[in-house]
Amino acid sequence: GGGVAAGGSSVSVSSAKGGSGGGASVTASPVATSGRSGAATAQSSSTNTGHTGSAKAVASSSPVAISGSSGSTGSTGAATSNPTAINTGILGTVIVEGGGATSGDSGDSGDTGPATAIGLADSLANSGAASDAFAFSGNTGDADNLLLLVALGGDGGAGGAAAAVAGPGGPAVNVGPLGIVIGGSSVALASADGGAGGAVIVNANPTAASGGSGAAKAQSSATNTGNTGWATSISESHPVAISGHSGSTGNTGPATSNPTAINLAILGSIFVFAF
């Protein structure tokens, strides 16, 4: 009769996925704390029950600063004026004027250096009891944190080779008349994905704390029950600053004027003037 013949399906599935990379997690919480400075305690006590004598303190300061003298200036050279005239003309007249001779100026002497004198004087006089106390705690040390963190997630695995081969579909045979023949399906699926890389997580919480400075305590006590004597304090300061002497100026050279006239003329005249 009119039968239906269907062949069976052929299915092939293949998977070669790479594995996921390993995750990386780093957590750092370093703490750097410098030590505390020690406590500082100072205690001073002074007690006086008897009669105290006089107290006298004298401080004196007398600094002297003197700069060096400047050098002397050099001497000036000699100056000479020698005008000369000869008269040979008949009834001639010659007039000779001897000008003044002046030597040059001597150079300046150098400047003297600066002179500075500073005087300090301090004195303290105390009759009876006196007390002082000072306390200072030390400095705390430095506190530093230095972190170098590296986190690397693992690489995902490489995908493998995947091969899927589907076989032929099953045959379909229809013997009867007017039959329907359907061959079987053939399906092949293959997967070769690489694995995912690993996750990276870094947590850093550094802490640096400098130690507290120690407590500082100072205590001073002075007691006087007797009569105290006189207390005198004298401070004197007498600074003296003297700039060096300016050097002597050089000697001036000699100045000479020697006008000369010679009359060889008949009935000639000569006039000589020296200034």
C-alpha positions in Angstrom: 0.0 0.0 0.0 1.0 3.7 0.3 3.7 3.3 3.0 6.4 5.9 4.3 10.0 4.8 4.6 12.3 7.3 6.6 16.0 6.7 7.0 17.6 7.3 10.4 19.6 10.6 11.2 23.4 10.6 11.6 24.7 13.2 14.2 28.3 13.9 15.2 29.3 16.4 18.0 33.0 17.3 18.9 34.3 19.8 21.6 38.0 20.8 22.3 37.7 23.9 24.5 40.9 25.2 26.3 40.7 25.5 30.1 40.3 28.9 31.9 43.5 30.6 33.3 44.0 30.6 37.0 42.9 33.7 39.0 45.5 36.0 40.8 44.6 37.7 44.1 47.1 39.8 46.2 46.2 41.4 49.5 48.8 43.5 51.4 48.3 45.4 54.7 51.7 46.4 55.9 52.0 48.6 59.0 55.1 50.7 59.8 55.3 52.3 63.2 58.3 54.2 64.5 59.1 53.9 68.2 58.0 56.4 70.7 60.4 58.8 72.1 61.1 58.4 75.7 59.6 60.6 78.4 61.7 63.4 79.7 61.6 64.5 83.3 63.7 67.3 84.9 63.5 68.2 88.5 65.4 71.0 90.3 65.3 71.9 93.9 67.0 74.6 95.9 66.6 75.3 99.6 68.2 78.1 101.6 67.5 78.5 105.3 70.5 80.6 106.5 71.5 84.1 105.9 73.0 84.5 102.4 75.9 86.8 101.7 76.1 89.4 99.0 75.9 88.3 95.4 77.7 90.2 92.7 78.2 89.4 89.1 80.2 91.5 86.7 80.4 91.0 82.9 82.6 93.1 80.7 83.2 93.1 77.0 85.6 95.3 75.2 86.2 94.1 71.6 88.4 96.2 69.3 88.5 96.0 65.6 91.1 97.9 63.5 91.3 97.6 59.8 94.7 97.9 58.1 96.1 101.2 56.8 95.9 101.9 53.1 99.3 102.2 51.3 101.1 105.4 50.6 100.7 107.1 47.3 103.8 107.4 45.0 105.9 110.5 44.7 105.2 112.9 41.8 108.0 113.4 39.2 110.1 116.5 38.8 108.9 119.4 36.7 111.4 121.6 34.8 110.9 124.7 32.6 113.9 125.9 30.6 112.9 128.5 28.0 115.9 129.8 26.0 116.3 132.7 23.5 119.2 134.0 21.4 119.2 137.6 20.0 121.5 138.1 17.0 119.7 140.9 15.2 121.0 144.5 15.1 118.9 146.6 17.4 116.9 143.4 18.0 114.7 142.8 21.0 114.2 139.4 22.7 111.6 138.7 25.4 111.9 135.5 27.3 109.1 134.4 29.7 109.7 131.4 31.9 106.4 129.7 32.7 105.8 128.1 36.1 106.8 124.5 36.5 104.3 122.2 38.2 104.8 118.6 39.1 101.9 116.1 38.5 99.5 115.0 41.2 100.3 112.0 43.3 97.9 109.1 43.1 95.2 108.4 45.6 95.9 106.2 48.5 93.8 103.0 48.7 90.6 102.7 50.7 90.9 101.4 54.2 89.0 98.2 55.0 85.8 98.0 57.1 86.1 97.6 60.8 83.4 96.0 62.9 83.4 95.4 66.7 80.5 93.7 68.5 80.5 93.4 72.2 78.1 91.3 74.3 78.0 91.2 78.1 75.7 89.2 80.3 75.7 88.9 84.1 73.5 87.3 86.7 73.6 87.9 90.4 71.4 86.0 92.9 71.3 86.0 96.6 69.3 83.2 98.2 67.7 80.2 96.6 67.4 79.8 92.8 66.2 76.9 90.8 65.8 76.1 87.0 64.5 73.0 85.3 64.2 72.1 81.6 62.8 68.9 80.0 62.7 68.0 76.3 61.4 64.8 75.0 63.2 63.3 72.0 62.1 63.3 68.4 60.1 60.3 67.1 61.6 58.3 64.3 60.4 58.3 60.7 57.8 55.7 59.5 57.7 54.7 55.8 55.8 52.1 53.7 57.1 51.1 50.3 55.0 48.6 48.4 55.7 46.9 45.0 52.8 44.7 44.1 52.5 42.6 41.0 49.5 40.4 40.2 49.3 38.4 36.9 46.3 36.2 36.0 47.0 33.0 34.2 46.6 32.7 30.5 43.6 30.8 29.2 44.4 27.4 27.6 44.6 27.2 23.8 41.7 25.6 22.0 42.3 22.1 20.9 41.6 20.6 17.5 38.0 19.5 17.1 36.8 17.4 14.1 33.2 16.2 13.7 32.4 13.9 10.9 28.8 12.9 10.4 28.1 9.5 8.9 25.7 9.0 6.1 22.0 9.1 6.9 20.2 5.8 7.1 18.7 4.5 3.9 15.0 4.5 3.3 13.4 1.7 1.3 9.7 1.7 0.2 8.6 -1.5 -1.4 4.9 -0.8 -1.8 3.3 1.3 -4.6 2.8 5.0 -4.1 5.2 5.0 -1.1 7.1 8.0 0.3 10.9 7.6 0.8 12.8 10.0 3.1 16.6 9.6 3.6 18.0 10.2 7.2 19.7 13.5 8.1 23.5 13.8 8.5 24.7 16.5 11.1 28.2 17.4 12.3 29.0 20.0 15.1 32.6 20.9 16.2 33.8 23.4 18.9 37.5 24.4 19.7 37.2 27.7 21.8 40.2 29.0 23.8 39.9 29.2 27.7 39.2 32.5 29.4 42.1 34.3 31.1 42.3 34.4 34.9 40.9 37.3 36.9 43.3 39.7 38.8 42.5 41.3 42.2 44.9 43.5 44.2 44.0 44.9 47.6 46.6 47.2 49.3 46.1 49.0 52.7 49.5 50.3 53.8 49.6 52.2 57.2 52.5 54.3 58.5 52.3 55.8 61.9 55.1 57.8 63.7 55.3 57.0 67.3 54.1 59.6 69.8 56.6 61.8 71.5 57.2 61.1 75.1 55.8 63.3 77.8 58.0 66.1 79.0 57.8 67.2 82.6 59.8 69.9 84.3 59.6 70.8 88.0 61.5 73.6 89.8 61.4 74.6 93.4 63.2 77.2 95.4 62.8 78.0 99.0 64.4 80.7 101.1 63.5 81.3 104.7 66.5 83.4 105.8 67.4 87.0 105.1 69.1 87.4 101.7 72.0 89.7 101.1 72.4 92.3 98.4 72.5 91.1 94.9 74.2 93.2 92.2 74.6 92.5 88.5 76.6 94.7 86.2 77.1 94.2 82.5 79.3 96.5 80.4 80.1 96.4 76.7 82.5 98.8 75.1 83.1 97.9 71.5 85.6 100.0 69.5 85.9 99.9 65.7 88.7 101.9 64.1 89.2 102.1 60.4 92.9 102.0 59.3 94.8 105.2 58.6 94.7 106.5 55.1 98.2 106.2 53.6 100.5 109.2 53.3 100.4 111.1 50.0 103.6 111.0 48.0 106.1 113.8 48.0 105.8 116.2 45.1 108.8 116.4 42.8 110.9 119.6 42.5 109.7 122.3 40.2 112.4 124.4 38.4 112.0 127.2 36.0 115.3 128.4 34.3 114.6 131.0 31.5 117.8 131.8 29.6 118.5 134.6 27.0 121.7 135.3 25.1 122.2 138.7 23.4 124.6 138.7 20.5 123.1 141.7 18.7 124.5 145.2 18.4 122.5 147.5 20.6 120.1 144.5 21.1 117.6 144.3 24.1 116.7 141.3 26.2 113.8 141.0 28.6 113.6 137.9 30.8 110.6 137.1 32.9 110.3 134.2 35.2 106.9 133.3 36.8 
